[in-house]
Amino acid sequence: MTPEEKAKLYRAIDYNENAAPAIYPVTFVENRLSFKMNSLDIRLKNDDIESGTILLSSLQEVNALVEQRKSGQALK
């Protein structure tokens, strides 16, 4: 692999040869945010038509989980 190809690969995968190794395993999660909404109503409207409503959707129990690894600069 030429030095140019190597540099291009490292940029593509965001790797730095001189960076200090991570002290945490790859499975380590630094911050975890859990979010729960009991109901969510979504309405798309168009004021140009008489009825106005294009789409009406209702969801029950919406959940989200966000995990962050600062050492890996990653979100899941």
RASULMO-V607600 format. One record per helix or strand of 2 or more residues. SS is the DSSP state (@ for helix, = for strand). FROM is the first residue (numbers start at 1). LEN is the number of residues. If there is no record, write none. Layout:
ss=SS from=FROM len=LEN
ss=SS from=FROM len=LEN
//
This chain:
ss=@ from=3 len=10
ss== from=31 len=15
ss== from=53 len=17
ss== from=74 len=2
//
